Amino acid sequence: MCEKTLYITELRYRKRKLIAVQTFYTMFKSKDDSLDCRYQKAGFLLKLPFMGKGTGRWQKRWFVLKDGYLLYYGKFKKSTDKFDQHPRGAIPMGNCTIEPYDDAPKLPSKYFAFKATHTNFGGGAMCLACLGKEEREEWMAIMRDCRRITYENALLGDAMIEKLNNASSQLTSENQKALEEFQANALRLRTEREAHEAATSKMKSGHAELSQIEEELAIKQAKAKEIEDEAQSVLDALKAKEDEAKRLDEENRQIIAEQERLAKEKEEAESQFSNLTEEAATLEEQRVLAEQEREQNAKIAEQEEEDVRRKIEDMLKNKSSIEHQLEKENVKRKKAEVKLKLAQDSVRRLDSFLKRSGANLDTAVTQDVRKLLKFFEDRKEDLIHEAKFTETVKSHLKAHKDYHHESRRLSDLG
């Protein structure tokens, strides 16, 4: 696409260049090499005598501006259909100076003057006048254009025309060549475009087929996914069944082990039952013996109980005297404890006094004091023991009394 745009741009540039050369060429080339009637401008003008000093009388003449010459005729208008070869005067415009002539003498009203001067005019000038300022400006502009037509410019123009002709021919050839290249490239690009369109069409059809294949593939993938999910479900179910089979197998092994254990326990239980049967027989024998022994012991116990009952009755009979005696002994014991405590305090004070006095006592006296102190302490221990014995006897007596009452109550209930 970029190559096509480049060729089009170059072709347009060469075409514009060719048109410019042809336009410039037509500016200098006449349509007919023979005398023709074409002119740049024609009309009536007032003129002063040529080579004058600005004096004289203004005369009306017919002027024709043609190909670098200012031709003038009589005061009558000439036909413009053909060229009049007998003008009354011809002024070459090459390198002339064209300028307004505002201070022209004796100028009729409503006329504006201008003049053409040249160094070859010998100090003179071609003084002209026309109606209206715009008309004057138009004549001056055309005359300024015509003053460029000289021999040197004609030679230069011919050389330029020849050069431009050559350039035009070359440009035409290049343009033709570029056009042929452009046509070839256009043909190639059209072929490529057709191939591209065909490829695009194939690509579109391929895209459609690809889309259809993708849809079919998506459907197949969905089905495959469903089959895979079903297979996974079956595998999960098989795995669950396998796990269940393993669990049942493990439970079966445990049941077998439990049965073996129970069988062993049964054997052991049967063995133990046999032993227990034997032991039961032995225990039955022992029970019979124990029953016999118990009966014997019961008789002995009844005998002993009768003895104890009689003893308790005897003790109850002697209870008052025993309690009175115990009370007396208790009073005596308390008095003896008081006296013993006083004696012990006296011995301690004596021992302390002897230690504070610092007297040198005989070793035997010291030992006697210590023995006396130990005697009182031992006596104190004996009294405490006797007091405890008395309390113990009281407790036993009370227990026998309670036992006797309880035995009677049970006997009454029985």
Secondary structure, DSSP 8 states (H G I E B T S, - for coil): -HHHHHHHHHHHHHHHHHHHHHHHHHHH--S-SS-----SEEEEEEE--TT-SS-S--EEEEEEEETTEEEE--SS---SSS--S--SEEEE-TT-EEEE-TT-TT--TTEEEEEEE-GGGTT-EEEEEEESHHHHHHHHHHHHHHTT--HHHHHHHHHHHHHHHHHHHHHHHHHHHHHHHHHHHHHHHHHHHHHHHHHHHHHHHHHHHHHHHHHHHHHHHHHHHHHHHHHHHHHHHHHHHHHHHHHHHHHHHHHHHHHHHHHHHHHHHHHHHHHHHHHHHHHHHHHHHHHHHHHHHHHHHHHHHHHHHHHHHHHHHTHHHHHHHHHHHHHHHHHHHHHHHHHHHHHHHHHHHHHHHT----HHHHHHHHHHHHHHHHHHHHHHHHHHHHHHHHHHHHHHHHHHHHHHHHHHH-
